[in-house]
Amino acid sequence: MQEILLEETVNVILVGVNLVEREEDFDRSMKELKSLAEACGKKTVGIVTQNMESVNQGFYVGTGKVKEIKELAVMMEAQEVIFDDALSPSQMRNLGKEIDLPILDRTNLILDIFALRAKSREAKLQVESARLQYMLPRLIGMREQLGRQGGASGSLSNKGAGETKLELDRRRIEHRISELRKELTEIESSRETMRKRRDDSHLPQVALIGYTNAGKSTIMNRMLGRYGAKKEKTVLEMNMLFATLDTTVRSMEFPDHRSFLLSDTVGFIHKLPTDLVKAFRSTLDEVKYADLLLHVVDYSDENHKKHMEVTQKTLREIGAGAIPQIIVYNKADLVGLSDLPRIVDNKIFMAAAPEVGIAELAELVRNTLYAGNEECTFLFPYEKGGEASRLMEIANVASTEYLPEGIRIKASCTKREVMRYSEFATIQSHARK
């Protein structure tokens, strides 16, 4: 079947195979593919789909559909054809020959979006690394995309008359991937240092996670507006897939002066490319070190349950599946839900953009972070005055006494604080709810 949409400028045809085994996901996947194309500045002028038991090993779709795609592309003046699944090198090569247009798959498209959105040096290096790893096995079928100009250039051109252009390309890419790994290792080392400093501060760490465009950055900005401990910059906030890639960490402070760190992370998506997950592993590791996850869900999206499944699956893959979560059903106002915000156990229905539920979310975070706090009494020798001062900064202190033998502090402490200062503890009562 075909769906023709008259658009202008950069025209693309979308192609998908509806496999019987995943039929319920197909419409959602194709709709998302169109949104991805739009996020990359492309206009969808035609959609071609085919019902199949399994994809064609040579062309992804049947040979009859290949001809149909080519005819539609000519009629609609399409400049690219984008396929909903990852194409094998041979499929990409065969399709390129038959259709005579640039062939992209979902992975290629997401990589293009990430390349457009990357701002920090780390993000740019991560995207370049993922793109090169994607390109390496597809060199033969991507001659035009690689921009070959005929003949080798630079010092590699002296490697010998028998060395082919393809071999030169492969060597260049492998060499560049090696360089990128070294640079990213250095950046990761710096990130580890910063992470250790945050751990040493003993401040609770909270991470915003969820499907792309669920509203994570909006929540970060609204929280900053109310609880930001410093005059820090807000993060980019747009109604767009993958508007932000860089992990941003900001310091927050509750009205009772308890502080925590809030991080905004890259969004997840259906069929997130494996190479991209690997490339962004160090960035995603920020999630693993969180004490609490705010799983942000676009409640107005009819596929939000599927999006939640994708997020949970990705969390398990990066080793963060067991971290406590608060489920934040954002954009609940867009489906006509009244009496917002609503809180049910560890779930909150809210609307971040108009700031409905921000204060309630913060209170839910506070109660979750400090649930089970212990009422403790510590005695710090005066030579350990620095430790005492640090505890007074981060704990909820009830009283402080300066005695001949040292500084006695009574405070409500988290499990982390109890462990950190256990050598100075004199009395610990039962956990406080």
C-alpha positions as CSV (number, residue, x, y, z in Angstrom):
1,M,0.0,0.0,0.0
2,Q,1.1,3.6,-0.5
3,E,0.4,6.8,1.3
4,I,1.4,9.9,-0.7
5,L,2.0,13.2,1.1
6,L,2.8,16.3,-0.9
7,E,5.7,18.1,0.7
8,E,8.5,20.4,-0.5
9,T,12.3,20.7,-0.2
10,V,14.2,17.6,1.0
11,N,11.9,14.8,-0.1
12,V,12.2,11.2,1.2
13,I,10.3,8.0,0.8
14,L,9.8,5.8,3.9
15,V,9.8,2.0,3.5
16,G,8.9,-0.6,6.1
17,V,8.2,-4.4,6.2
18,N,5.3,-5.5,8.4
19,L,6.4,-8.8,9.8
20,V,3.6,-11.0,11.1
21,E,5.5,-11.6,14.4
22,R,5.6,-7.9,15.3
23,E,2.5,-6.6,13.6
24,E,1.3,-4.7,16.6
25,D,4.5,-2.6,16.6
26,F,4.6,-1.8,12.9
27,D,2.3,1.3,12.7
28,R,4.1,2.8,15.8
29,S,7.5,2.1,14.3
30,M,6.6,3.7,10.9
31,K,5.1,6.8,12.6
32,E,8.2,7.1,14.7
33,L,10.4,6.8,11.5
34,K,8.5,9.8,10.0
35,S,9.2,11.8,13.2
36,L,12.8,10.9,13.0
37,A,13.0,12.1,9.4
38,E,11.4,15.4,10.4
39,A,13.9,15.7,13.3
40,C,16.6,15.4,10.7
41,G,15.1,18.1,8.4
42,K,13.6,15.7,5.9
43,K,10.1,15.8,4.4
44,T,8.2,12.6,3.9
45,V,6.5,12.5,0.5
46,G,5.6,8.8,0.3
47,I,5.3,5.7,2.5
48,V,5.6,2.2,1.0
49,T,5.0,-0.9,3.2
50,Q,4.8,-4.6,2.6
51,N,3.4,-7.5,4.6
52,M,5.9,-10.4,4.7
53,E,6.8,-13.5,6.7
54,S,10.4,-12.4,6.7
55,V,12.5,-9.7,5.0
56,N,14.1,-10.3,1.6
57,Q,17.7,-11.1,2.2
58,G,18.8,-9.4,-1.0
59,F,16.6,-6.3,-1.0
60,Y,14.8,-6.2,2.4
61,V,11.5,-5.9,0.4
62,G,10.3,-8.0,-2.5
63,T,11.8,-7.2,-6.0
64,G,8.3,-6.0,-7.1
65,K,8.3,-3.5,-4.3
66,V,11.8,-2.3,-5.2
67,K,10.4,-1.3,-8.6
68,E,7.4,0.3,-7.0
69,I,9.6,2.4,-4.7
70,K,11.7,3.5,-7.6
71,E,8.7,4.6,-9.6
72,L,7.2,6.5,-6.6
73,A,10.5,8.2,-6.0
74,V,10.7,9.5,-9.5
75,M,7.0,10.6,-9.4
76,M,7.5,12.4,-6.1
77,E,11.0,13.7,-6.9
78,A,12.4,12.0,-3.8
79,Q,16.0,12.6,-3.0
80,E,16.4,9.7,-0.5
81,V,14.8,6.4,0.5
82,I,14.8,5.5,4.2
83,F,14.1,2.0,5.5
84,D,12.7,1.3,8.9
85,D,15.1,-1.4,9.9
86,A,18.9,-1.8,9.8
87,L,20.0,-2.9,6.3
88,S,22.8,-5.3,5.7
89,P,25.7,-4.2,3.6
90,S,24.5,-6.3,0.7
91,Q,20.9,-5.0,1.0
92,M,22.1,-1.4,1.0
93,R,24.3,-2.1,-2.1
94,N,21.6,-3.9,-4.0
95,L,19.0,-1.2,-3.3
96,G,21.3,1.6,-4.2
97,K,22.0,0.0,-7.6
98,E,18.3,-0.6,-8.4
99,I,16.7,2.6,-7.0
100,D,19.7,4.9,-7.9
101,L,19.2,7.1,-4.9
102,P,20.9,7.4,-1.5
103,I,19.7,4.6,0.7
104,L,19.4,5.1,4.5
105,D,18.1,2.9,7.2
106,R,16.8,3.7,10.7
107,T,20.3,3.4,12.2
108,N,21.8,5.8,9.6
109,L,19.0,8.3,10.2
110,I,19.4,8.3,14.0
111,L,23.2,8.7,13.6
112,D,22.5,11.7,11.3
113,I,20.2,13.2,14.0
114,F,22.8,12.7,16.7
115,A,25.5,14.3,14.4
116,L,23.2,17.4,14.1
117,R,22.5,17.6,17.8
118,A,26.0,16.9,19.3
119,K,27.3,20.0,20.9
120,S,30.0,19.0,23.4
121,R,33.3,17.5,22.3
122,E,32.5,14.2,23.9
123,A,29.2,13.9,22.2
124,K,30.7,14.8,18.8
125,L,33.4,12.1,19.3
126,Q,30.9,9.5,20.4
127,V,28.7,10.2,17.4
128,E,31.6,10.1,15.0
129,S,32.8,6.8,16.5
130,A,29.4,5.2,16.1
131,R,29.0,6.5,12.6
132,L,32.4,5.1,11.5
133,Q,31.6,1.7,13.1
134,Y,28.3,1.7,11.2
135,M,30.0,2.6,7.9
136,L,32.9,0.2,8.1
137,P,31.1,-3.0,6.9
138,R,29.1,-0.9,4.4
139,L,31.8,0.7,2.4
140,I,31.0,-1.0,-0.9
141,G,27.4,0.1,-0.7
142,M,28.1,3.7,0.4
143,R,30.4,5.0,-2.2
144,E,28.4,8.1,-2.9
145,Q,27.7,8.8,0.8
146,L,31.5,8.6,1.5
147,G,32.1,11.2,-1.2
148,R,34.7,9.3,-3.2
149,Q,36.4,11.6,-5.7
150,G,38.4,8.9,-7.5
151,G,42.0,8.1,-6.5
152,A,43.5,8.2,-3.1
153,S,44.8,11.4,-1.5
154,G,47.4,12.1,1.2
155,S,50.2,9.9,2.4
156,L,48.2,6.7,2.2
157,S,48.2,7.0,-1.6
158,N,51.8,5.7,-1.6
159,K,51.0,2.4,-0.1
160,G,51.3,0.6,-3.4
161,A,49.7,0.4,-6.8
162,G,47.9,-2.8,-5.9
163,E,46.1,-1.4,-2.9
164,T,42.5,-0.6,-3.8
165,K,40.5,2.5,-2.9
166,L,38.2,0.4,-0.7
167,E,41.2,-0.9,1.3
168,L,42.4,2.7,1.8
169,D,39.0,3.8,3.0
170,R,38.9,0.9,5.4
171,R,42.4,1.7,6.8
172,R,41.5,5.3,7.3
173,I,38.3,4.5,9.1
174,E,40.0,1.9,11.4
175,H,42.8,4.3,12.2
176,R,40.3,7.1,13.0
177,I,38.2,4.7,15.2
178,S,41.4,3.9,17.1
179,E,42.1,7.6,17.5
180,L,38.6,8.3,18.7
181,R,38.8,5.5,21.3
182,K,41.9,7.0,22.8
183,E,40.4,10.5,23.0
184,L,37.2,9.1,24.5
185,T,39.1,7.1,27.0
186,E,40.8,10.3,28.2
187,I,37.5,12.1,28.4
188,E,36.0,9.2,30.3
189,S,38.8,9.4,32.8
190,S,38.0,13.0,33.4
191,R,34.3,12.1,33.7
192,E,35.3,9.5,36.3
193,T,37.2,12.1,38.3
194,M,34.2,14.4,38.3
195,R,31.9,11.5,39.2
196,K,34.2,10.6,42.1
197,R,34.0,14.2,43.4
198,R,30.2,14.0,43.3
199,D,30.4,10.7,45.2
200,D,32.7,12.2,47.8
201,S,30.2,15.0,48.3
202,H,27.8,12.4,49.5
203,L,24.9,14.2,47.9
204,P,22.0,12.0,46.6
205,Q,22.0,11.7,42.9
206,V,18.8,11.7,40.9
207,A,18.7,11.0,37.1
208,L,16.0,11.9,34.6
209,I,15.5,9.1,32.2
210,G,12.9,8.1,29.6
211,Y,11.9,7.9,26.0
212,T,13.1,10.8,23.8
213,N,10.8,13.9,23.8
214,A,9.0,12.8,27.0
215,G,9.8,16.1,28.7
216,K,13.0,15.4,30.7
217,S,14.7,18.7,29.8
218,T,11.5,20.6,30.7
219,I,11.3,19.0,34.1
220,M,15.0,19.8,34.6
221,N,14.5,23.5,33.8
222,R,11.4,23.8,35.9
223,M,13.2,22.2,38.9
224,L,16.1,24.6,38.3
225,G,13.8,27.5,38.4
226,R,12.5,26.6,41.8
227,Y,15.2,24.6,43.5
228,G,18.4,25.4,41.6
229,A,21.2,25.9,44.2
230,K,23.1,28.2,41.9
231,K,22.4,30.5,39.0
232,E,23.1,27.8,36.5
233,K,22.1,27.7,32.8
234,T,19.0,25.9,31.8
235,V,19.2,23.0,29.2
236,L,17.8,23.1,25.7
237,E,14.1,22.5,25.7
238,M,12.3,21.7,22.4
239,N,9.4,19.6,21.2
240,M,11.7,17.4,19.1
241,L,13.2,13.9,19.2
242,F,16.7,13.9,20.7
243,A,16.8,17.7,21.2
244,T,19.7,17.2,23.7
245,L,22.4,14.6,23.8
246,D,24.8,15.7,26.6
247,T,24.3,14.7,30.2
248,T,23.8,17.8,32.3
249,V,24.2,17.7,36.1
250,R,22.7,20.5,38.3
251,S,22.7,21.0,42.0
252,M,19.2,21.3,43.7
253,E,18.3,22.4,47.2
254,F,15.0,21.6,49.0
255,P,13.5,24.3,51.3
256,D,14.9,22.5,54.4
257,H,18.3,23.0,52.8
258,R,18.9,19.3,51.9
259,S,20.6,19.1,48.6
260,F,20.7,16.6,45.7
261,L,22.2,16.4,42.2
262,L,19.8,16.1,39.2
263,S,21.0,14.9,35.9
264,D,19.3,15.1,32.5
265,T,20.3,12.2,30.2
266,V,20.0,11.3,26.5
267,G,16.6,9.9,25.6
268,F,16.0,6.3,24.6
269,I,14.2,5.1,21.5
270,H,12.9,2.0,19.8
271,K,15.7,0.2,17.9
272,L,18.4,2.4,19.3
273,P,21.5,1.5,17.3
274,T,23.8,-0.9,19.2
275,D,26.9,1.1,18.1
276,L,25.3,4.3,19.5
277,V,24.6,2.7,22.8
278,K,28.2,1.5,23.0
279,A,29.6,4.9,22.0
280,F,27.4,6.7,24.6
281,R,28.2,4.0,27.3
282,S,30.2,6.4,29.4
283,T,27.5,9.0,29.2
284,L,24.8,6.5,30.1
285,D,26.9,5.3,33.0
286,E,25.8,8.5,34.8
287,V,22.4,6.7,35.2
288,K,24.1,3.7,36.9
289,Y,25.4,5.8,39.7
290,A,22.1,7.4,40.6
291,D,20.3,6.8,43.9
292,L,16.9,7.4,42.3
293,L,15.6,7.5,38.7
294,L,12.8,9.8,37.5
295,H,11.3,7.7,34.6
296,V,9.6,10.4,32.6
297,V,6.8,9.3,30.3
298,D,4.8,11.2,27.7
299,Y,1.3,10.2,29.0
300,S,-0.3,11.9,26.0
301,D,1.4,9.5,23.6
302,E,-0.8,6.6,22.7
303,N,2.3,4.4,22.6
304,H,3.6,5.4,26.1
305,K,3.4,1.9,27.5
306,K,5.6,0.6,24.7
307,H,8.0,3.5,25.3
308,M,8.2,2.5,29.0
309,E,9.1,-1.0,28.0
310,V,11.9,0.3,25.7
311,T,13.2,2.4,28.5
312,Q,13.2,-0.4,31.1
313,K,14.9,-2.7,28.6
314,T,17.6,-0.2,27.9
315,L,18.1,0.4,31.7
316,R,18.6,-3.4,32.2
317,E,21.1,-3.4,29.3
318,I,23.3,-0.7,30.9
319,G,23.0,-2.3,34.4
320,A,20.6,0.2,35.9
321,G,17.5,-1.9,36.1
322,A,17.5,-2.3,39.9
323,I,17.7,1.4,40.8
324,P,14.5,2.8,42.6
325,Q,12.2,4.7,40.3
326,I,9.5,7.4,40.4
327,I,7.3,7.1,37.4
328,V,6.6,10.6,36.1
329,Y,3.5,10.7,33.8
330,N,4.2,14.0,32.1
331,K,1.9,15.9,29.7
332,A,-1.2,14.5,31.5
333,D,-3.0,17.7,30.8
334,L,-3.0,17.0,27.1
335,V,-5.3,14.0,27.5
336,G,-7.8,16.0,29.6
337,L,-6.8,14.6,33.0
338,S,-8.2,16.9,35.7
339,D,-7.2,17.5,39.3
340,L,-3.5,17.5,38.5
341,P,-1.1,16.6,40.0
342,R,-2.1,13.2,41.1
343,I,0.2,11.0,43.2
344,V,-0.4,7.2,43.5
345,D,2.4,5.4,45.3
346,N,5.6,6.0,43.3
347,K,3.7,7.5,40.4
348,I,2.8,11.1,39.7
349,F,0.6,12.5,36.9
350,M,1.6,16.1,36.1
351,A,2.3,18.7,33.4
352,A,5.8,20.1,33.5
353,A,5.5,22.8,30.9
354,P,2.8,24.8,32.7
355,E,4.6,23.9,36.0
356,V,1.7,21.8,37.3
357,G,3.1,19.3,39.8
358,I,6.8,20.4,40.0
359,A,6.6,21.1,43.8
360,E,4.8,17.8,44.4
361,L,7.4,15.9,42.3
362,A,10.1,17.6,44.4
363,E,8.4,16.5,47.6
364,L,8.0,13.0,46.3
365,V,11.8,12.9,45.4
366,R,12.6,14.2,48.9
367,N,10.4,11.6,50.6
368,T,11.8,8.8,48.5
369,L,15.5,9.8,49.0
370,Y,15.2,10.2,52.7
371,A,12.7,7.4,53.5
372,G,14.1,5.3,56.2
373,N,16.5,7.9,57.5
374,E,18.1,7.2,60.9
375,E,18.2,9.5,63.9
376,C,21.9,9.4,64.8
377,T,24.3,10.9,67.3
378,F,27.9,11.4,66.4
379,L,30.9,12.6,68.4
380,F,33.8,14.1,66.3
381,P,37.2,14.7,68.0
382,Y,38.2,18.3,67.4
383,E,41.0,17.2,65.0
384,K,38.2,15.8,62.9
385,G,36.4,19.1,62.7
386,G,36.4,19.1,58.9
387,E,34.3,15.9,58.9
388,A,31.9,17.4,61.4
389,S,31.5,20.5,59.2
390,R,30.8,18.3,56.2
391,L,28.1,16.4,58.0
392,M,26.5,19.6,59.1
393,E,26.4,20.7,55.5
394,I,24.7,17.6,54.1
395,A,22.6,16.1,56.9
396,N,19.4,17.4,58.6
397,V,21.0,18.5,61.9
398,A,18.9,18.7,65.0
399,S,21.5,19.9,67.5
400,T,25.3,20.6,67.8
401,E,27.2,20.6,71.1
402,Y,30.8,21.5,71.7
403,L,32.0,19.3,74.5
404,P,35.5,18.8,76.1
405,E,35.9,15.5,74.2
406,G,34.7,16.8,70.9
407,I,31.7,18.0,68.8
408,R,28.5,16.1,69.4
409,I,25.9,16.2,66.5
410,K,22.4,14.8,66.5
411,A,21.1,14.5,62.9
412,S,18.7,12.6,60.7
413,C,20.9,10.7,58.2
414,T,20.6,8.7,55.0
415,K,22.0,5.3,54.8
416,R,24.9,6.7,52.8
417,E,25.7,9.3,55.6
418,V,25.4,6.6,58.3
419,M,28.0,4.5,56.5
420,R,30.2,7.4,55.8
421,Y,30.4,8.6,59.4
422,S,29.9,5.2,61.2
423,E,33.2,5.5,63.1
424,F,32.0,8.6,64.9
425,A,28.5,7.3,65.7
426,T,27.6,6.8,69.4
427,I,23.8,6.3,69.3
428,Q,21.5,5.2,66.4
429,S,17.8,4.8,66.8
430,H,15.3,3.0,64.6
431,A,14.7,4.2,61.0
432,R,12.3,7.1,60.7
433,K,9.6,7.1,58.0
